[in-house]
């Protein structure tokens, strides 16, 4: 297992990018243009992006990077624990940069507008413990989204 990234301020994209690149170097991986661009795009957004979204944003910065290259880059970064994925109910998988590898979190997705909200990491601890106790089933809420309606959609 790799060391935590050790970001002091998750809102500082430059620090997040620096730590992600340092992690890749520590693990002996090359810092390619696609890896740097995917990390940069994810560090500078609060959105959870699909690979197609990532490709579009990377293409805006660096023309000539193919969709297949972005897929391979995302796969590598997921395997290294630098980005995380969420399986959404309508089939799309979205990605976001992992700022603290020791603090996974779950997500809520609005079924009206598809907005994704990061939830506190311990939110489902009680539910997970009860499911384990009653059914012997260990929940992994990191890769799924709870669904419902966000505040804005409920108000509108």
C-alpha positions as CSV (number, residue, x, y, z in Angstrom):
1,X,0.0,0.0,0.0
2,X,1.2,3.5,-0.8
3,X,1.6,6.3,1.6
4,X,-1.1,8.9,2.1
5,X,-0.7,12.0,-0.1
6,X,-0.5,14.3,3.0
7,X,-2.3,17.3,1.5
8,X,-2.4,20.1,4.1
9,X,-5.1,22.0,2.2
10,X,-7.5,20.1,0.0
11,X,-8.6,23.4,-1.6
12,X,-5.1,24.1,-2.9
13,X,-5.1,22.5,-6.3
14,X,-1.3,23.1,-6.8
15,X,-0.6,21.2,-3.6
16,X,-2.9,18.4,-4.6
17,X,-1.2,18.2,-8.0
18,X,2.3,18.3,-6.5
19,X,1.5,15.5,-4.0
20,X,-0.1,13.3,-6.7
21,X,2.9,13.7,-9.0
22,X,5.2,13.0,-6.1
23,X,3.3,9.8,-5.3
24,X,3.6,8.6,-8.9
25,X,7.4,9.3,-8.8
26,X,7.7,7.4,-5.5
27,X,6.0,4.5,-7.1
28,X,8.4,4.6,-10.1
29,X,5.8,5.7,-12.6
30,X,6.6,8.2,-15.4
31,X,4.9,11.6,-15.3
32,X,3.4,11.6,-18.8
33,X,1.4,14.5,-20.3
34,X,-1.9,12.6,-20.1
35,X,-1.3,11.7,-16.4
36,X,-0.3,15.3,-15.5
37,X,-3.4,16.7,-17.4
38,X,-5.9,14.3,-15.9
39,X,-4.6,15.0,-12.4
40,X,-4.6,18.8,-13.1
41,X,-8.2,18.7,-14.5
42,X,-9.5,16.7,-11.4
43,X,-7.5,18.9,-9.0
44,X,-9.1,22.1,-10.3
45,X,-12.8,21.0,-10.2
46,X,-15.2,19.9,-7.5
47,X,-17.2,17.9,-10.1
48,X,-17.2,14.2,-10.5
49,X,-16.3,13.6,-14.2
50,X,-16.8,10.7,-16.6
51,X,-13.8,9.6,-18.7
52,X,-15.5,11.4,-21.7
53,X,-15.7,14.6,-19.6
54,X,-12.1,14.3,-18.7
55,X,-11.1,13.7,-22.3
56,X,-12.9,16.7,-23.4
57,X,-11.3,18.9,-20.8
58,X,-7.8,17.5,-21.5
59,X,-8.3,18.0,-25.2
60,X,-9.1,21.7,-24.5
61,X,-5.6,22.0,-23.0
62,X,-3.5,19.5,-25.0
63,X,-4.8,18.6,-28.4
64,X,-4.0,15.1,-29.7
65,X,-4.6,13.0,-26.5
66,X,-6.9,10.2,-27.5
67,X,-9.9,8.9,-25.5
68,X,-8.2,5.5,-25.2
69,X,-5.2,7.2,-23.6
70,X,-7.4,8.9,-21.1
71,X,-9.1,5.6,-20.3
72,X,-5.7,4.0,-19.7
73,X,-4.5,6.9,-17.6
74,X,-7.6,6.9,-15.4
75,X,-7.2,3.1,-14.9
76,X,-3.6,3.6,-13.8
77,X,-4.5,6.4,-11.4
78,X,-7.4,4.4,-9.9
79,X,-5.1,1.4,-9.4
80,X,-2.6,3.7,-7.6
81,X,-5.3,5.1,-5.4
82,X,-4.9,8.6,-6.7
83,X,-8.4,8.9,-8.1
84,X,-11.6,7.2,-7.1
85,X,-14.6,6.1,-9.0
86,X,-18.3,6.2,-8.3
87,X,-20.9,4.0,-10.1
88,X,-24.0,6.0,-10.7
89,X,-27.5,4.5,-11.1
90,X,-27.8,5.4,-14.7
91,X,-24.7,3.5,-15.7
92,X,-22.1,6.2,-15.9
93,X,-18.9,6.0,-13.8
94,X,-17.5,9.2,-12.6
95,X,-14.1,10.0,-11.1
96,X,-12.6,12.5,-8.6
97,X,-9.1,13.0,-7.2
98,X,-8.4,11.4,-3.8
99,X,-7.0,14.1,-1.5
100,X,-6.7,11.9,1.6
101,X,-6.2,8.2,0.9
102,X,-7.0,7.4,4.5
103,X,-10.4,9.1,4.5
104,X,-12.8,7.6,1.9
105,X,-16.2,9.0,1.7
106,X,-19.6,8.2,0.2
107,X,-21.7,10.2,-2.2
108,X,-25.3,11.3,-2.7
109,X,-26.7,11.8,-6.2
110,X,-29.7,13.8,-7.1
111,X,-32.0,11.8,-9.4
112,X,-33.4,15.0,-10.9
113,X,-30.2,17.0,-11.8
114,X,-27.5,14.4,-11.4
115,X,-25.6,16.6,-8.9
116,X,-23.1,14.6,-6.8
117,X,-22.5,15.6,-3.2
118,X,-19.5,14.3,-1.1
119,X,-20.8,13.0,2.2
120,X,-18.8,12.7,5.5
121,X,-16.7,9.5,5.6
122,X,-18.3,8.2,8.8
123,X,-21.9,8.9,7.8
124,X,-22.8,5.2,7.1
125,X,-20.7,3.6,9.8
126,X,-23.7,2.8,12.0
127,X,-25.6,1.3,9.0
128,X,-22.6,-0.6,7.9
129,X,-22.1,-2.1,11.4
130,X,-25.7,-3.1,11.6
131,X,-25.7,-4.7,8.1
132,X,-22.6,-6.6,9.1
133,X,-24.1,-7.7,12.4
134,X,-27.5,-8.8,11.0
135,X,-26.4,-10.2,7.6
136,X,-22.7,-10.8,7.8
137,X,-22.3,-8.4,4.8
138,X,-19.6,-5.8,4.7
139,X,-20.7,-2.6,2.9
140,X,-18.3,-0.7,0.6
141,X,-20.0,2.7,0.2
142,X,-17.0,4.3,-1.6
143,X,-18.0,3.3,-5.1
144,X,-21.7,3.8,-5.0
145,X,-24.0,6.8,-4.6
146,X,-27.0,7.1,-2.4
147,X,-29.8,8.5,-4.5
148,X,-32.5,11.1,-3.8
149,X,-33.3,14.7,-4.5
150,X,-31.0,17.6,-3.7
151,X,-32.2,20.8,-1.8
152,X,-32.4,22.8,-5.0
153,X,-34.6,20.3,-6.9
154,X,-36.8,19.8,-3.9
155,X,-37.3,23.5,-3.6
156,X,-38.1,24.0,-7.3
